[in-house]
Amino acid sequence: MTLNNDEKGWELAIGTYPGILFGIRTYQEETFDTHVLYLPFVNVIFTIDK
């Protein structure tokens, strides 16, 4: 969700994956960071623009 070029945007998403995992991981890219919370069969993804 980005309102204009001057403001930072963010996105919240929920997904599934095969397997059982508990934990949190951050993926750092050049223009955004993605934080992922892993629960059994479900992950919650929070992405923030830099």
Contacts in CASP RR format, 6 or more apart in sequence:
PFRMAT RR
TARGET T0000
AUTHOR 0000-0000-0000
METHOD contacts of the structure
MODEL  1
MTLNNDEKGWELAIGTYPGILFGIRTYQEETFDTHVLYLPFVNVIFTIDK
1 9 0 8 1.000
1 10 0 8 1.000
1 11 0 8 1.000
2 8 0 8 1.000
2 9 0 8 1.000
2 49 0 8 1.000
3 9 0 8 1.000
8 48 0 8 1.000
8 49 0 8 1.000
8 50 0 8 1.000
9 48 0 8 1.000
9 49 0 8 1.000
10 46 0 8 1.000
10 47 0 8 1.000
10 48 0 8 1.000
10 49 0 8 1.000
11 45 0 8 1.000
11 46 0 8 1.000
11 47 0 8 1.000
12 44 0 8 1.000
12 45 0 8 1.000
12 46 0 8 1.000
12 47 0 8 1.000
13 44 0 8 1.000
13 45 0 8 1.000
13 47 0 8 1.000
14 42 0 8 1.000
14 43 0 8 1.000
14 44 0 8 1.000
14 45 0 8 1.000
15 42 0 8 1.000
15 43 0 8 1.000
15 44 0 8 1.000
15 45 0 8 1.000
16 41 0 8 1.000
16 42 0 8 1.000
16 43 0 8 1.000
17 38 0 8 1.000
17 41 0 8 1.000
17 42 0 8 1.000
17 43 0 8 1.000
18 41 0 8 1.000
19 40 0 8 1.000
19 41 0 8 1.000
20 40 0 8 1.000
20 41 0 8 1.000
21 38 0 8 1.000
21 39 0 8 1.000
21 40 0 8 1.000
22 38 0 8 1.000
22 39 0 8 1.000
22 40 0 8 1.000
23 37 0 8 1.000
23 38 0 8 1.000
24 35 0 8 1.000
24 36 0 8 1.000
24 37 0 8 1.000
24 38 0 8 1.000
25 35 0 8 1.000
25 36 0 8 1.000
25 38 0 8 1.000
26 33 0 8 1.000
26 34 0 8 1.000
26 35 0 8 1.000
26 36 0 8 1.000
27 33 0 8 1.000
27 34 0 8 1.000
27 35 0 8 1.000
27 36 0 8 1.000
30 50 0 8 1.000
31 49 0 8 1.000
31 50 0 8 1.000
32 47 0 8 1.000
32 48 0 8 1.000
32 49 0 8 1.000
32 50 0 8 1.000
33 47 0 8 1.000
33 48 0 8 1.000
33 50 0 8 1.000
34 45 0 8 1.000
34 46 0 8 1.000
34 47 0 8 1.000
34 48 0 8 1.000
35 45 0 8 1.000
35 46 0 8 1.000
35 47 0 8 1.000
35 48 0 8 1.000
36 43 0 8 1.000
36 44 0 8 1.000
36 45 0 8 1.000
36 46 0 8 1.000
37 43 0 8 1.000
37 44 0 8 1.000
37 46 0 8 1.000
END
